[in-house]
Amino acid sequence: MASQLLIRDVKTNDTGAYACKVANSHGKDEMFIKLTVQAPSAKPVDLKVIPLNSSSLRATWKAPSGESKIAGYYVGYKVELDGRSESYVYKTVESRPGVSQECDLKDLRPGTKYTVLVQAYNGKGPGPSSNEVIGETPSSGKLVVNRTSVRKIS
């Protein structure tokens, strides 16, 4: 016969020793289990991507709940073209407790869709990725000439 201790939605402050104790008419037994939570266990939430201009997007998100020791975030983005996608390019952003988490993605292609995701990390490694969000840079503006004039310079 096997017994199981299941701890769902583990957070950093769940680190510690756990006891599983059983007793019945045949006797009693106990087992101790040490749980060490290492990398972030939850994903960043509320990821939003907004255009800043024709070559930049801003990603904003909220830190995973219950995670106290996040060193920073990996922000991944990739181009979506005609149903094909390129590999993710990652930027590293330091965590800023108490303020909005954000990252500006620059030098992007005008009029292009980008898939963006975020991963929290600490000294033990990365946690799970956020849900992917698609953002699009606007097309670059076109120059429209309304009037011309010719003048002779002497």
C-alpha positions in Angstrom: 0.0 0.0 0.0 1.3 3.5 -0.9 0.5 6.8 0.6 0.9 10.2 -1.0 1.2 13.8 0.3 0.2 16.3 -2.4 0.9 20.0 -2.0 -0.7 22.1 -4.8 0.3 25.5 -6.0 3.6 25.5 -4.2 5.0 29.0 -3.3 8.4 30.0 -2.0 7.1 30.3 1.6 5.9 26.6 1.5 9.6 25.5 2.0 9.9 23.4 5.1 9.3 20.0 6.7 6.0 18.2 6.3 4.7 15.3 8.3 2.3 12.7 7.0 0.8 10.8 10.0 -1.6 7.9 9.8 -3.3 5.8 12.5 -5.8 3.0 12.5 -6.7 -0.1 14.4 -3.5 -1.8 13.1 -1.2 0.8 14.3 0.3 4.1 13.3 3.1 5.5 11.2 4.5 8.8 10.2 6.8 10.0 7.5 8.6 13.4 7.2 9.2 15.1 4.0 11.4 18.2 3.4 10.2 20.5 0.7 12.6 23.1 -0.8 11.1 25.5 -3.3 13.9 26.6 -5.6 12.9 28.4 -8.8 9.8 30.6 -9.0 6.8 28.3 -9.0 4.2 30.6 -10.6 4.0 32.5 -13.9 3.8 36.3 -14.3 0.3 37.5 -14.9 -1.6 40.3 -16.7 0.9 40.6 -19.5 0.0 43.4 -21.8 1.8 44.6 -24.9 1.2 48.1 -26.3 2.8 49.9 -29.3 5.1 52.9 -28.5 5.9 53.8 -32.1 6.4 52.0 -35.4 9.6 50.2 -34.1 8.9 49.7 -30.4 6.5 47.8 -28.1 6.1 48.0 -24.3 5.4 44.9 -22.3 4.0 45.3 -18.8 3.0 42.5 -16.3 2.5 41.7 -12.7 4.8 39.6 -10.6 3.6 36.0 -9.7 1.7 36.0 -6.5 3.4 34.6 -3.4 6.9 34.8 -4.9 9.1 36.8 -2.7 12.6 36.2 -4.1 12.5 37.1 -7.8 15.8 38.5 -9.1 14.3 39.4 -12.5 12.5 38.4 -15.6 13.3 37.0 -19.0 11.2 38.8 -21.7 10.9 36.8 -24.9 9.6 38.0 -28.2 9.5 36.7 -31.7 8.1 37.8 -35.1 4.9 36.2 -36.4 5.0 36.1 -40.2 2.5 34.4 -42.5 1.8 31.7 -39.9 5.5 31.0 -39.4 7.4 32.2 -36.3 11.0 32.8 -35.6 12.9 31.8 -32.5 12.4 33.9 -29.3 14.9 36.7 -28.6 15.2 37.3 -24.8 15.9 40.4 -22.8 16.8 40.3 -19.1 15.0 42.8 -16.8 15.8 43.2 -13.1 12.9 42.9 -10.7 11.6 46.2 -9.3 9.6 45.4 -6.2 6.7 47.7 -5.5 6.6 49.2 -9.0 5.1 48.2 -12.3 7.2 45.6 -14.2 7.9 46.6 -17.8 10.3 46.2 -20.7 10.5 48.2 -23.9 11.2 46.2 -27.0 13.1 48.4 -29.5 14.4 48.2 -33.1 11.4 46.2 -34.2 9.9 46.0 -37.7 7.1 48.4 -38.5 3.7 46.9 -39.2 4.7 43.5 -37.7 3.1 41.2 -35.1 5.2 39.9 -32.2 4.5 37.2 -29.8 5.7 38.1 -26.3 6.0 36.1 -23.0 7.7 36.7 -19.6 9.4 34.3 -17.2 10.4 35.1 -13.6 13.8 33.8 -12.4 15.9 33.8 -9.2 19.2 32.3 -8.2 17.9 28.8 -8.6 16.6 29.2 -12.1 13.5 30.3 -14.2 9.9 29.6 -13.4 7.1 28.9 -15.8 6.4 31.3 -18.7 3.4 33.6 -18.8 0.7 33.2 -21.3 1.8 34.5 -24.7 0.4 37.8 -25.9 0.5 39.2 -29.4 1.4 42.9 -30.0 1.8 44.7 -33.3 3.9 47.7 -34.2 2.1 50.2 -36.3 3.1 50.8 -39.9 5.5 53.6 -40.4 4.0 56.9 -41.5 4.0 57.8 -45.1 5.1 61.2 -46.3 2.3 63.0 -48.3 3.4 66.0 -50.4 0.5 68.4 -50.7 2.2 71.3 -52.5 5.4 71.9 -54.3 7.0 75.1 -55.5 10.0 75.9 -57.6 12.0 79.0 -57.0 15.1 80.2 -58.8 18.0 81.1 -56.6 20.4 83.6 -58.1 
